[in-house]
């Protein structure tokens, strides 16, 4: 009789080494990512696209736009619900 064997205790990785391994190839997040990366955010009026050399660095406006589009497509209007989604989903 064959038994199931667990992973060895010397295993160093529990999860896949890359975030890309979590997202399927046909997921809409990939379209959002490619679309926003193709935009020239400075020409669109995003003031923080070019940062100053002083002070704390802001979040990249492209990342925030990706998050906004994701929330819009998933009908998440509450910022608290969006924060929970960010902790739950990569």
C-alpha positions, 0 to 999 in steps of 0.5 A: 500500500502506498502512502502520501508523503509530505514535503521534506522538512528541509524545504526552504520555500512554501510558496512559489518563488514568483508572484507571476506563478499566482496569476493565471495567464488569462486573468484580467489583471494582466490586461490592466497591468499591460494597459497602464504600463503602456500609458505616458502618465506625465502627459496625462497630467499625473504630477507625481510621475516625475518625482523630486529628489527630496522628501519621502517618495510617493507611490507610483501613480501607475500602481495606484491607477492599476488599483483604481481600475481593478476596484472599478471592474470588481465594483469595489467602491469602499476604500476599506473593502479595497484595502481588505481585497489588497490584503486578501488578493495579491 
